[in-house]
Amino acid sequence: VFVTGATGFVGSAVVKELIGAGHTVTALARSEEKAQSLQVKGITPHLGDINDLRSLHNAAVAADGVIHLAFMHGLSQIPVQKRLRVLLGGLPTGIVSRFLAVAAEADSQAINTLGAALKGSGRPFVTTFGTMGLADSTMRAPRPATENDMPSTGSPGIARAMTEETVESLASLGVRATMIRLAPSVHGDGDTGFVPQLIATARKKSVSAYIGDGSNRWAAIHRTDAARLFRLALESGVAGARYHGVAEESIPFRTIAEVIGRRLNIPVVGISAQAAPKHFSFLAPFIMADNPASSDLTRAQLGWQPLEKGLLADLDHERYFKTTKAAS
């Protein structure tokens, strides 16, 4: 199995799960240092990055299946010309949106390249999106989002919506392509997602905030449960299927803020939607979202069941409260 993003928070759990299930893993490595860290774990490194399309193609051609998890998370990963476009292509307030557009474009090109290498083979290709790319519950019937719901242009995670379109097109070309939509909080040891940034912001502002009455909801999943889901999708996923990486479908955001406030011994306060962008910076649209999501169809189709602790229990642990950097 060829895996991109294998050294990341989710990817490192996925490759561990694959090896434990008897799969042989080759993984994309951006540097010799990353390559060495993979070799220690029994993984064959393949030097390159998601901008190196020829390298991606060659690795996918040689693989029995592909799991694509890599995504550009920093300006240093973008080629120089595109980096300049992000930094200088408009107002400073638009840098984040321009970066996300460039990163999403690179992701789409990588998916097309990997998929083309598997065309007509029936081999599996698994990649990921987020439930945050689906419509807020206020924009649809008042129920958790399901695997049958489609991305919404009004969602905070819409920048990567083309990922789903690309996966659907690959499924029609003889690739067993599937999509796993992950909950906004994928938690566990080494978490690098939204929750550590919330903690850092609370520490910086000396308050743990929620928006309005804090009743908006997030879904969540432990990274080990997510890793098992990726393996099951690789082994038995149906071409064109969308699966939900959701263990807990509806956690009120206020309860997350309350754990953070108690752990940091700071006040827990509600703020207005108008004040949210100043307080939370680019995280504000995600924090305001009401994003409950169901995984009932996923569980029925793949036989997957989450086994690990929930978000609030996991968050209430000292490791989450080591020094972290706030969003800016």
Residue frames as qw, qx, qy, qz and C-alpha x, y, z in Angstrom:
[[0.000, 0.889, 0.457, 0.000, 0.00, 0.00, 0.00],
 [0.395, 0.281, -0.022, 0.874, 1.33, 3.46, -0.92],
 [0.282, -0.808, -0.477, 0.202, 0.49, 6.13, 1.69],
 [0.269, 0.530, -0.054, 0.802, 0.98, 9.88, 1.49],
 [0.373, -0.660, 0.125, -0.640, 1.00, 11.91, 4.70],
 [0.832, -0.167, -0.524, 0.071, 2.31, 8.89, 6.61],
 [0.459, 0.033, -0.497, 0.736, 4.28, 10.97, 9.13],
 [0.257, -0.431, -0.029, -0.864, 1.31, 13.16, 10.03],
 [0.401, -0.198, 0.591, -0.672, -1.02, 12.87, 13.00],
 [0.855, 0.167, 0.203, -0.448, -3.61, 10.71, 11.24],
 [0.716, 0.525, -0.445, -0.119, -1.22, 9.14, 8.73],
 [0.099, 0.472, -0.823, 0.301, 1.15, 7.76, 11.36],
 [0.583, -0.044, 0.643, -0.495, -1.78, 5.96, 12.99],
 [0.823, 0.410, -0.042, -0.389, -2.97, 4.67, 9.61],
 [0.549, 0.527, -0.648, 0.004, 0.38, 3.10, 8.66],
 [0.190, -0.314, 0.830, -0.419, 0.64, 1.50, 12.11],
 [0.733, 0.160, 0.417, -0.514, -2.82, 0.01, 11.61],
 [0.757, 0.513, -0.297, -0.273, -1.94, -1.24, 8.11],
 [0.299, 0.496, -0.798, 0.167, 1.27, -2.92, 9.26],
 [0.391, -0.175, 0.745, -0.511, -0.53, -4.48, 12.21],
 [0.798, 0.292, 0.282, -0.444, -3.05, -5.98, 9.78],
 [0.774, -0.026, 0.566, 0.283, -0.30, -7.52, 7.65],
 [0.542, 0.826, 0.133, 0.072, -0.01, -4.95, 4.87],
 [0.650, -0.094, 0.124, 0.744, 3.35, -3.89, 3.43],
 [0.062, 0.945, 0.258, -0.190, 3.59, -0.09, 3.33],
 [0.518, 0.183, 0.148, 0.823, 5.51, 2.34, 1.14],
 [0.112, -0.870, -0.394, 0.274, 5.15, 5.99, 2.13],
 [0.378, 0.786, 0.057, 0.486, 5.91, 9.37, 0.62],
 [0.607, -0.566, -0.145, 0.540, 8.81, 11.16, 2.36],
 [0.249, 0.963, 0.057, 0.089, 9.67, 14.82, 1.76],
 [0.026, 0.845, -0.510, 0.161, 13.19, 14.55, 3.19],
 [0.568, 0.260, -0.756, 0.195, 15.90, 12.09, 4.18],
 [0.142, -0.207, 0.667, -0.701, 15.02, 12.75, 7.82],
 [0.738, 0.050, 0.157, -0.654, 11.39, 11.76, 7.19],
 [0.773, 0.289, -0.533, -0.189, 12.59, 8.73, 5.21],
 [0.297, 0.278, -0.816, 0.410, 14.69, 7.52, 8.13],
 [0.404, -0.098, 0.539, -0.733, 11.78, 7.94, 10.56],
 [0.830, 0.166, -0.116, -0.520, 9.65, 5.76, 8.28],
 [0.629, 0.343, -0.697, 0.032, 12.31, 3.06, 7.89],
 [0.058, -0.273, 0.773, -0.570, 12.55, 2.66, 11.66],
 [0.624, 0.075, 0.425, -0.652, 8.85, 1.72, 11.65],
 [0.511, 0.069, 0.843, 0.149, 9.26, -0.90, 8.93],
 [0.497, 0.773, 0.308, -0.247, 7.97, 1.34, 6.14],
 [0.627, 0.142, 0.380, 0.665, 9.68, 1.71, 2.76],
 [0.027, 0.726, 0.107, -0.679, 10.17, 5.44, 2.03],
 [0.531, 0.531, 0.472, 0.462, 9.50, 6.94, -1.40],
 [0.277, -0.398, -0.055, 0.873, 11.20, 10.34, -1.72],
 [0.064, 0.418, 0.516, 0.745, 9.08, 13.17, -3.12],
 [0.135, 0.285, 0.483, -0.817, 6.20, 15.47, -2.22],
 [0.435, 0.571, 0.671, -0.188, 2.65, 16.11, -3.43],
 [0.299, 0.818, -0.125, -0.475, 3.90, 18.66, -5.96],
 [0.045, -0.450, 0.820, 0.351, 6.13, 16.00, -7.57],
 [0.800, 0.217, 0.110, -0.549, 3.46, 14.41, -9.76],
 [0.660, 0.419, -0.612, -0.117, 5.79, 12.04, -11.60],
 [0.069, 0.294, -0.857, 0.417, 7.02, 10.61, -8.30],
 [0.575, 0.043, 0.493, -0.651, 3.43, 10.12, -7.13],
 [0.797, 0.349, -0.226, -0.439, 2.50, 8.37, -10.37],
 [0.489, 0.409, -0.768, 0.065, 5.43, 5.97, -10.19],
 [0.143, -0.181, 0.817, -0.528, 4.68, 5.01, -6.59],
 [0.672, 0.160, 0.322, -0.648, 0.98, 4.46, -7.27],
 [0.714, 0.391, -0.473, -0.338, 1.62, 2.32, -10.37],
 [0.394, 0.306, -0.842, 0.205, 3.71, -0.06, -8.24],
 [0.261, -0.127, 0.679, -0.674, 1.17, -0.27, -5.39],
 [0.104, -0.323, -0.932, -0.125, -1.75, -2.60, -4.77],
 [0.176, -0.828, -0.523, -0.099, -3.65, 0.33, -3.29],
 [0.287, 0.344, -0.143, 0.883, -3.23, 3.98, -2.26],
 [0.310, -0.791, -0.485, 0.207, -4.24, 6.00, 0.79],
 [0.340, 0.479, 0.039, 0.808, -3.77, 9.73, 0.18],
 [0.430, -0.755, -0.433, 0.240, -3.60, 11.84, 3.35],
 [0.461, -0.158, 0.014, 0.873, -0.98, 14.47, 2.54],
 [0.110, 0.896, 0.374, 0.213, -2.10, 18.10, 2.37],
 [0.420, 0.365, -0.184, 0.810, -0.08, 21.30, 2.40],
 [0.438, -0.760, -0.460, 0.138, -0.38, 22.93, 5.81],
 [0.374, -0.740, 0.030, 0.559, 2.25, 25.66, 5.52],
 [0.388, 0.880, -0.128, -0.242, 3.66, 28.18, 3.06],
 [0.231, -0.626, 0.708, 0.233, 7.04, 26.42, 3.08],
 [0.586, 0.098, 0.800, 0.084, 5.44, 23.48, 1.23],
 [0.538, 0.771, 0.304, -0.158, 4.26, 25.63, -1.68],
 [0.671, 0.267, 0.239, 0.648, 6.48, 26.24, -4.75],
 [0.294, -0.301, -0.102, 0.901, 7.99, 29.74, -4.75],
 [0.073, -0.189, -0.423, -0.883, 5.86, 31.25, -7.53],
 [0.446, -0.554, -0.626, -0.320, 2.62, 30.12, -5.91],
 [0.492, -0.471, -0.464, 0.567, 3.89, 31.24, -2.51],
 [0.145, -0.102, 0.060, 0.982, 4.34, 34.75, -3.88],
 [0.284, -0.367, -0.564, -0.683, 0.82, 34.61, -5.30],
 [0.515, -0.572, -0.630, 0.102, -0.51, 33.74, -1.85],
 [0.443, -0.446, -0.283, 0.724, 1.44, 36.47, -0.08],
 [0.100, -0.318, 0.145, 0.932, 1.17, 39.27, -2.65],
 [0.020, 0.281, 0.779, 0.560, -1.93, 38.40, -4.65],
 [0.306, -0.691, -0.468, -0.459, -4.34, 40.62, -2.74],
 [0.351, -0.746, 0.199, -0.530, -5.13, 42.09, 0.65],
 [0.094, 0.367, -0.845, 0.378, -3.32, 40.61, 3.69],
 [0.599, -0.053, 0.499, -0.623, -6.71, 39.58, 5.10],
 [0.868, 0.311, -0.090, -0.376, -7.07, 37.18, 2.17],
 [0.135, 0.577, -0.805, -0.011, -3.82, 35.27, 2.69],
 [0.463, -0.092, 0.836, -0.279, -5.49, 32.32, 4.44],
 [0.740, 0.461, 0.349, -0.344, -8.14, 31.89, 1.75],
 [0.519, 0.719, -0.416, -0.203, -5.54, 32.20, -1.03],
 [0.097, -0.464, 0.876, -0.089, -3.34, 29.63, 0.68],
 [0.610, 0.108, 0.719, -0.315, -6.24, 27.20, 1.05],
 [0.711, 0.614, 0.034, -0.341, -7.11, 27.62, -2.63],
 [0.343, 0.670, -0.653, -0.085, -3.53, 26.82, -3.68],
 [0.276, -0.289, 0.888, -0.226, -3.33, 23.86, -1.30],
 [0.708, 0.296, 0.518, -0.378, -6.67, 22.50, -2.53],
 [0.633, 0.675, -0.252, -0.282, -5.52, 22.83, -6.14],
 [0.136, 0.552, -0.822, 0.036, -2.33, 20.88, -5.38],
 [0.494, -0.057, 0.796, -0.344, -4.39, 18.24, -3.58],
 [0.756, 0.477, 0.222, -0.389, -6.69, 17.86, -6.58],
 [0.500, 0.676, -0.517, -0.161, -3.73, 17.48, -8.94],
 [0.117, -0.401, 0.891, -0.180, -2.20, 14.85, -6.67],
 [0.642, 0.152, 0.641, -0.391, -5.47, 12.91, -6.49],
 [0.723, 0.602, -0.063, -0.334, -5.86, 13.01, -10.27],
 [0.304, 0.638, -0.707, -0.039, -2.29, 11.78, -10.71],
 [0.295, -0.225, 0.887, -0.275, -2.62, 8.94, -8.21],
 [0.700, 0.319, 0.464, -0.438, -5.98, 7.98, -9.64],
 [0.620, 0.643, -0.319, -0.317, -4.70, 7.96, -13.22],
 [0.093, 0.496, -0.863, 0.039, -2.01, 5.49, -12.18],
 [0.354, 0.031, 0.879, -0.318, -4.75, 3.14, -10.92],
 [0.571, 0.331, -0.100, -0.745, -7.18, 3.66, -13.83],
 [0.780, 0.223, -0.429, -0.397, -8.98, 0.51, -14.92],
 [0.308, 0.320, -0.860, 0.251, -7.26, -1.66, -12.31],
 [0.695, -0.493, -0.442, -0.281, -10.02, -1.95, -9.73],
 [0.557, -0.032, -0.539, 0.631, -7.38, -1.23, -7.10],
 [0.308, -0.816, -0.469, 0.139, -8.41, 0.80, -4.03],
 [0.283, 0.362, -0.104, 0.882, -7.79, 4.51, -3.58],
 [0.391, -0.737, -0.532, 0.144, -8.81, 6.15, -0.30],
 [0.266, 0.318, -0.139, 0.899, -8.57, 9.84, 0.51],
 [0.248, -0.524, -0.651, 0.489, -10.15, 12.24, 2.96],
 [0.068, -0.596, -0.226, -0.767, -12.35, 15.30, 3.29],
 [0.059, -0.033, -0.655, 0.753, -14.05, 16.80, 6.34],
 [0.039, -0.644, -0.764, 0.024, -17.60, 16.89, 7.62],
 [0.103, -0.637, -0.151, 0.749, -16.97, 20.64, 7.94],
 [0.022, -0.127, 0.570, 0.812, -17.34, 20.75, 4.15],
 [0.083, -0.494, -0.837, -0.220, -21.02, 19.83, 4.50],
 [0.185, -0.640, -0.218, -0.713, -23.83, 22.28, 5.09],
 [0.080, -0.160, 0.608, -0.774, -24.28, 23.71, 8.57],
 [0.006, 0.378, 0.916, -0.137, -27.32, 22.19, 10.27],
 [0.183, 0.587, 0.311, -0.725, -29.04, 25.59, 10.01],
 [0.291, 0.451, -0.452, -0.713, -28.88, 25.22, 6.20],
 [0.419, 0.003, -0.847, -0.328, -30.55, 21.80, 6.01],
 [0.726, -0.475, -0.378, -0.322, -33.07, 19.72, 7.92],
 [0.313, -0.714, 0.479, -0.404, -32.24, 19.74, 11.68],
 [0.988, -0.131, 0.082, -0.007, -30.46, 16.39, 11.75],
 [0.507, -0.560, 0.517, 0.403, -26.86, 15.18, 11.75],
 [0.442, 0.624, -0.469, -0.443, -25.19, 15.17, 8.33],
 [0.903, -0.011, 0.428, -0.045, -25.14, 11.76, 6.68],
 [0.501, -0.227, 0.640, 0.537, -22.89, 10.09, 4.14],
 [0.403, 0.558, 0.650, 0.321, -25.47, 10.95, 1.45],
 [0.013, 0.948, 0.154, -0.277, -25.24, 14.71, 2.02],
 [0.685, 0.484, 0.109, 0.534, -23.12, 16.70, -0.42],
 [0.434, -0.199, -0.147, 0.866, -20.62, 19.53, 0.19],
 [0.059, 0.898, 0.434, -0.043, -22.07, 23.02, 0.53],
 [0.434, 0.560, 0.003, 0.706, -20.64, 26.26, -0.83],
 [0.303, -0.808, 0.034, -0.504, -21.63, 27.90, 2.45],
 [0.883, -0.431, -0.127, 0.135, -19.55, 25.61, 4.64],
 [0.242, -0.891, 0.361, 0.131, -16.22, 26.62, 6.25],
 [0.584, -0.336, 0.684, 0.279, -14.48, 23.58, 4.76],
 [0.720, 0.619, 0.244, -0.195, -15.62, 24.11, 1.17],
 [0.094, 0.795, -0.512, -0.311, -12.08, 24.85, -0.13],
 [0.171, -0.320, 0.918, 0.161, -11.47, 21.10, -0.53],
 [0.719, 0.298, 0.399, -0.485, -14.86, 20.22, -2.04],
 [0.594, 0.575, -0.447, -0.340, -13.26, 19.44, -5.41],
 [0.120, -0.359, 0.919, -0.105, -11.71, 16.43, -3.68],
 [0.585, 0.208, 0.696, -0.362, -15.10, 14.71, -3.58],
 [0.659, 0.637, -0.030, -0.400, -15.79, 15.48, -7.24],
 [0.277, 0.621, -0.718, -0.145, -12.42, 14.03, -8.23],
 [0.308, -0.167, 0.913, -0.207, -12.98, 10.83, -6.24],
 [0.679, 0.407, 0.450, -0.413, -16.37, 10.33, -7.90],
 [0.577, 0.687, -0.312, -0.315, -14.79, 10.71, -11.34],
 [0.042, 0.492, -0.869, -0.002, -12.11, 8.14, -10.48],
 [0.540, 0.049, 0.773, -0.329, -14.74, 5.63, -9.40],
 [0.724, 0.565, 0.181, -0.351, -16.22, 5.84, -12.91],
 [0.444, 0.721, -0.517, -0.129, -12.80, 5.05, -14.43],
 [0.900, 0.062, -0.430, 0.036, -12.31, 1.65, -12.86],
 [0.244, 0.350, -0.630, 0.649, -10.67, 2.77, -9.61],
 [0.527, -0.556, -0.642, 0.035, -12.16, 1.57, -6.30],
 [0.184, 0.338, -0.222, 0.896, -12.05, 5.13, -5.04],
 [0.439, -0.683, -0.583, 0.015, -13.59, 6.02, -1.69],
 [0.053, 0.608, -0.167, 0.774, -13.77, 9.10, 0.50],
 [0.508, -0.469, -0.628, 0.356, -13.60, 9.33, 4.29],
 [0.089, -0.761, -0.047, -0.641, -15.02, 12.51, 5.75],
 [0.504, -0.105, -0.629, 0.582, -13.36, 13.11, 9.08],
 [0.327, -0.845, -0.416, 0.080, -14.97, 14.89, 12.03],
 [0.148, 0.905, -0.144, 0.372, -13.59, 18.37, 12.84],
 [0.370, -0.707, 0.562, -0.219, -11.88, 16.99, 15.93],
 [0.901, 0.134, -0.401, 0.096, -9.60, 14.02, 15.34],
 [0.367, -0.801, 0.355, -0.312, -8.08, 13.64, 18.79],
 [0.972, -0.124, -0.097, 0.172, -5.47, 11.57, 20.59],
 [0.630, -0.542, 0.192, 0.522, -1.76, 11.65, 21.42],
 [0.415, -0.122, 0.431, 0.792, 0.04, 14.24, 19.29],
 [0.267, 0.789, 0.553, -0.021, -3.14, 16.08, 18.23],
 [0.322, -0.144, 0.205, 0.913, -2.27, 18.93, 15.84],
 [0.047, 0.552, 0.671, 0.492, -5.81, 19.99, 14.91],
 [0.184, -0.716, -0.224, -0.635, -8.41, 22.47, 16.08],
 [0.684, -0.669, -0.291, 0.007, -8.41, 21.59, 19.78],
 [0.669, -0.248, -0.107, 0.692, -4.75, 22.46, 20.49],
 [0.195, 0.363, 0.180, 0.893, -5.32, 25.77, 18.71],
 [0.437, -0.720, -0.345, -0.413, -8.37, 26.43, 20.88],
 [0.739, -0.530, -0.236, 0.343, -6.28, 25.76, 23.97],
 [0.530, 0.021, 0.035, 0.847, -3.55, 28.09, 22.76],
 [0.057, -0.567, -0.276, -0.774, -6.07, 30.84, 22.03],
 [0.600, -0.711, -0.336, -0.146, -7.65, 30.42, 25.47],
 [0.714, -0.355, -0.149, 0.584, -4.24, 30.65, 27.11],
 [0.354, 0.220, 0.149, 0.896, -3.36, 33.77, 25.11],
 [0.224, -0.559, -0.287, -0.745, -6.70, 35.52, 25.75],
 [0.002, -0.116, 0.724, -0.680, -7.01, 34.32, 29.38],
 [0.650, 0.133, 0.359, -0.656, -10.58, 33.15, 28.71],
 [0.205, 0.060, 0.935, 0.282, -11.99, 29.99, 27.18],
 [0.388, 0.313, 0.042, -0.866, -14.66, 31.21, 24.81],
 [0.323, 0.354, 0.854, 0.205, -17.61, 29.79, 22.93],
 [0.073, -0.071, -0.320, -0.942, -19.91, 31.65, 20.55],
 [0.552, -0.357, -0.336, -0.674, -23.46, 32.62, 21.49],
 [0.749, -0.453, 0.254, -0.411, -24.83, 30.09, 23.95],
 [0.101, -0.507, 0.855, 0.032, -22.31, 27.45, 22.84],
 [0.768, 0.117, 0.528, -0.343, -25.00, 25.00, 21.75],
 [0.658, 0.590, -0.379, -0.274, -23.52, 24.49, 18.28],
 [0.895, -0.249, 0.369, -0.036, -22.17, 20.96, 17.92],
 [0.248, 0.645, -0.692, -0.209, -19.04, 19.26, 16.66],
 [0.990, 0.013, -0.118, -0.076, -18.47, 15.64, 15.74],
 [0.181, -0.754, 0.629, -0.054, -15.29, 13.88, 16.91],
 [0.978, 0.111, -0.178, -0.013, -13.22, 10.73, 16.45],
 [0.595, -0.641, 0.433, 0.215, -10.10, 9.28, 18.06],
 [0.315, 0.683, -0.554, -0.358, -7.23, 8.92, 15.59],
 [0.218, -0.211, 0.953, 0.024, -6.89, 5.17, 16.28],
 [0.537, 0.454, 0.651, -0.286, -10.54, 4.64, 15.37],
 [0.444, 0.777, -0.130, -0.426, -9.98, 6.76, 12.26],
 [0.014, 0.541, -0.800, -0.258, -6.98, 4.64, 11.28],
 [0.399, 0.092, 0.910, -0.072, -9.03, 1.46, 11.49],
 [0.533, 0.662, 0.363, -0.381, -11.68, 3.04, 9.29],
 [0.293, 0.736, -0.459, -0.402, -9.12, 3.90, 6.61],
 [0.152, -0.287, 0.936, 0.134, -7.92, 0.29, 6.62],
 [0.472, 0.352, 0.776, -0.225, -11.45, -1.06, 6.28],
 [0.481, 0.758, 0.055, -0.437, -12.19, 1.31, 3.41],
 [0.116, 0.613, -0.710, -0.326, -8.99, 0.17, 1.68],
 [0.205, -0.119, 0.971, 0.011, -9.86, -3.49, 2.12],
 [0.160, 0.408, 0.898, 0.046, -13.58, -3.51, 1.44],
 [0.182, 0.536, 0.169, -0.807, -14.83, -0.03, 0.52],
 [0.547, 0.561, 0.612, 0.107, -17.22, 0.29, -2.43],
 [0.373, 0.152, 0.315, 0.859, -16.19, 2.42, -5.42],
 [0.086, -0.528, -0.300, -0.790, -17.59, 5.94, -5.14],
 [0.544, -0.640, -0.541, 0.044, -18.67, 5.51, -1.51],
 [0.002, 0.642, -0.290, 0.709, -18.44, 8.25, 1.08],
 [0.672, -0.370, -0.603, 0.218, -17.79, 7.17, 4.66],
 [0.230, -0.857, 0.069, -0.456, -17.93, 9.22, 7.85],
 [0.564, 0.107, -0.603, 0.554, -15.07, 9.15, 10.33],
 [0.364, -0.518, 0.121, -0.764, -17.33, 10.04, 13.23],
 [0.370, -0.105, -0.871, 0.307, -17.38, 8.33, 16.62],
 [0.038, -0.549, -0.578, 0.603, -19.34, 11.02, 18.50],
 [0.270, 0.547, 0.571, 0.549, -21.84, 12.85, 16.36],
 [0.136, -0.801, -0.274, -0.515, -22.91, 15.79, 18.50],
 [0.565, -0.332, -0.406, 0.637, -20.73, 17.44, 21.17],
 [0.025, -0.969, -0.239, -0.059, -21.92, 20.93, 22.26],
 [0.525, 0.559, -0.231, 0.598, -19.05, 23.33, 21.73],
 [0.355, -0.774, 0.204, -0.483, -19.62, 24.89, 25.14],
 [0.917, -0.388, 0.096, -0.004, -18.63, 21.59, 26.81],
 [0.794, 0.300, -0.082, 0.522, -15.29, 21.69, 24.98],
 [0.106, 0.718, -0.166, 0.668, -14.71, 25.26, 26.15],
 [0.661, -0.666, 0.097, -0.333, -15.61, 24.27, 29.72],
 [0.946, -0.160, -0.011, 0.280, -12.99, 21.51, 29.88],
 [0.565, 0.467, -0.090, 0.675, -10.36, 23.91, 28.51],
 [0.194, -0.765, 0.097, -0.607, -11.35, 26.61, 31.00],
 [0.822, -0.552, 0.059, -0.128, -11.23, 24.23, 33.95],
 [0.907, 0.034, -0.024, 0.418, -7.88, 22.80, 32.93],
 [0.438, 0.457, -0.072, 0.771, -6.33, 26.25, 32.45],
 [0.318, -0.560, -0.526, 0.555, -8.13, 27.70, 35.50],
 [0.026, -0.062, 0.171, 0.983, -9.54, 30.59, 33.46],
 [0.479, 0.355, 0.393, -0.700, -13.10, 31.94, 32.97],
 [0.263, 0.265, 0.840, 0.394, -15.39, 30.31, 30.42],
 [0.202, 0.513, 0.185, -0.814, -17.32, 32.99, 28.52],
 [0.518, 0.572, 0.611, 0.177, -19.74, 33.35, 25.64],
 [0.112, -0.422, 0.208, 0.875, -18.92, 35.91, 22.96],
 [0.585, 0.608, 0.212, -0.493, -20.97, 37.27, 20.08],
 [0.796, 0.366, 0.386, 0.287, -20.64, 36.09, 16.49],
 [0.301, 0.933, -0.030, 0.196, -19.46, 39.60, 15.63],
 [0.317, -0.829, 0.459, -0.050, -16.60, 39.33, 18.13],
 [0.948, -0.079, 0.301, 0.070, -15.58, 35.83, 17.02],
 [0.747, 0.576, -0.057, 0.326, -13.22, 36.74, 14.14],
 [0.033, 0.827, -0.388, 0.406, -11.16, 39.03, 16.37],
 [0.666, -0.527, 0.464, -0.252, -11.02, 36.47, 19.17],
 [0.871, -0.042, 0.488, 0.043, -10.50, 33.27, 17.17],
 [0.032, -0.539, 0.585, 0.605, -8.89, 34.64, 13.99],
 [0.427, 0.238, -0.663, -0.566, -9.23, 32.26, 11.01],
 [0.074, -0.092, -0.980, 0.160, -10.71, 29.56, 13.26],
 [0.343, 0.160, 0.355, -0.855, -13.92, 31.55, 13.79],
 [0.649, 0.144, -0.355, -0.658, -16.01, 30.05, 10.93],
 [0.543, 0.051, -0.838, 0.008, -15.18, 26.52, 12.10],
 [0.093, -0.075, -0.743, 0.659, -15.95, 27.31, 15.74],
 [0.437, 0.151, 0.151, -0.874, -19.29, 28.88, 14.83],
 [0.498, 0.090, -0.697, -0.507, -20.36, 25.89, 12.72],
 [0.730, -0.121, 0.489, -0.462, -23.08, 23.56, 13.92],
 [0.467, 0.472, -0.691, -0.288, -21.63, 20.35, 12.47],
 [0.690, -0.169, 0.649, -0.273, -23.24, 17.22, 13.94],
 [0.518, 0.418, -0.628, -0.404, -22.63, 14.20, 11.72],
 [0.894, -0.127, 0.321, -0.286, -23.75, 10.58, 11.70],
 [0.114, 0.490, -0.832, -0.236, -21.73, 7.50, 10.78],
 [0.751, 0.044, 0.525, -0.398, -24.61, 5.01, 10.84],
 [0.830, 0.518, -0.083, -0.188, -24.25, 4.06, 7.17],
 [0.292, 0.677, -0.663, 0.133, -20.48, 3.72, 7.52],
 [0.407, -0.334, 0.773, -0.354, -20.83, 1.38, 10.48],
 [0.830, 0.225, 0.380, -0.340, -23.40, -0.74, 8.67],
 [0.744, 0.631, -0.187, -0.115, -21.46, -0.97, 5.40],
 [0.428, 0.614, -0.615, 0.248, -17.94, -1.55, 6.75],
 [0.825, -0.355, -0.429, 0.093, -18.64, -3.17, 10.10],
 [0.361, 0.366, -0.372, 0.773, -16.66, -0.39, 11.78],
 [0.522, -0.772, -0.357, -0.068, -17.18, 0.48, 15.43],
 [0.120, 0.742, -0.386, 0.535, -15.26, 3.13, 17.42],
 [0.808, -0.270, -0.485, 0.199, -13.48, 1.66, 20.43],
 [0.456, 0.127, -0.344, 0.811, -11.45, 4.52, 21.91],
 [0.155, -0.558, -0.514, 0.633, -12.33, 7.19, 24.49],
 [0.232, 0.851, 0.437, 0.176, -14.40, 10.22, 23.52],
 [0.354, 0.647, -0.048, 0.674, -13.18, 13.77, 22.93],
 [0.366, -0.807, 0.099, -0.453, -14.07, 15.26, 26.32],
 [0.889, -0.436, 0.106, 0.090, -12.45, 12.40, 28.23],
 [0.798, 0.229, 0.054, 0.555, -9.36, 12.60, 26.03],
 [0.166, 0.767, -0.014, 0.619, -9.18, 16.39, 26.28],
 [0.560, -0.772, 0.113, -0.277, -9.25, 16.23, 30.07],
 [0.926, -0.115, 0.001, 0.359, -5.61, 15.11, 30.13],
 [0.375, -0.772, 0.156, 0.490, -2.39, 16.97, 30.91],
 [0.561, -0.016, 0.531, 0.635, -0.78, 16.24, 27.53],
 [0.266, 0.739, 0.497, 0.369, -3.24, 18.59, 25.82],
 [0.188, -0.972, -0.139, -0.025, -2.15, 21.49, 27.98],
 [0.651, -0.244, 0.176, 0.697, 1.52, 21.71, 27.21],
 [0.027, 0.641, -0.077, -0.764, 2.50, 25.03, 25.63],
 [0.503, 0.445, 0.649, 0.356, 0.86, 25.50, 22.23],
 [0.153, -0.123, 0.197, 0.961, 0.76, 28.38, 19.78],
 [0.353, 0.587, 0.506, -0.524, -2.40, 30.42, 19.29],
 [0.479, 0.570, 0.532, 0.403, -3.98, 31.09, 15.89],
 [0.157, -0.605, -0.023, 0.780, -3.13, 34.52, 14.52]]
